[in-house]
Structure formats: structure tokens, C-alpha cells
């Protein structure tokens, strides 16, 4: 069994180092899925009301297609839809 640690001012003064495996790597600016650098774009929130089944399907599709967020997936779908309408 682990030994109890006595708390005193000396114990609290020493800051334990964070193991490298527990550190979060900082990511560069937003990158598209193909690795191209994308300029930071101002984003505006959008709220939608969808049936539960559709919400689950969108979340699963975003994960399976390796999009960083559901918003990025939905934006890509919107752009693809708009391109198909122009043709």
C-alpha cells in the first residue's frame, strides 16, 4: 500500500514535473485534411434542430472520415453540395 504523504509548506512549494506522455502537444494553425495550411477564419455559431438519428449519423461520419470537428465535416458537406448544384 502507498505511504501517506504529509502535507507541509515544503511539500507544496515543490511543483512536480508533468510526464511527457501527459503533456498536450500544441497544434499548428488550422490545417485541412490534406495538410494544406488554411488561414484562420472568423467563425460564427450556427444552431440546428435535427432528429436524434441524424445527429448520431453526422457525428459518426465526422469521426470515421477523420474530421477534427463536426462543424468542419458539415462545412465540407455544404461546400460539396454547393459545388454539385453549380454543375
Secondary structure as the mmCIF struct_conf table of DSSP 4:
data_model
#
loop_
_struct_conf.conf_type_id
_struct_conf.id
_struct_conf.beg_label_comp_id
_struct_conf.beg_label_asym_id
_struct_conf.beg_label_seq_id
_struct_conf.end_label_comp_id
_struct_conf.end_label_asym_id
_struct_conf.end_label_seq_id
HELX_LH_PP_P HELX_LH_PP_P1 UNK A 2 UNK A 7
HELX_RH_AL_P HELX_RH_AL_P1 UNK A 9 UNK A 13
BEND BEND1 UNK A 14 UNK A 14
HELX_LH_PP_P HELX_LH_PP_P2 UNK A 15 UNK A 19
HELX_RH_3T_P HELX_RH_3T_P1 UNK A 20 UNK A 22
BEND BEND2 UNK A 23 UNK A 23
HELX_LH_PP_P HELX_LH_PP_P3 UNK A 24 UNK A 27
BEND BEND3 UNK A 29 UNK A 29
STRN STRN1 UNK A 31 UNK A 31
TURN_TY1_P TURN_TY1_P1 UNK A 33 UNK A 34
BEND BEND4 UNK A 35 UNK A 35
STRN STRN2 UNK A 37 UNK A 37
HELX_RH_AL_P HELX_RH_AL_P2 UNK A 52 UNK A 64
TURN_TY1_P TURN_TY1_P2 UNK A 65 UNK A 66
BEND BEND5 UNK A 68 UNK A 69
HELX_RH_AL_P HELX_RH_AL_P3 UNK A 70 UNK A 86
#
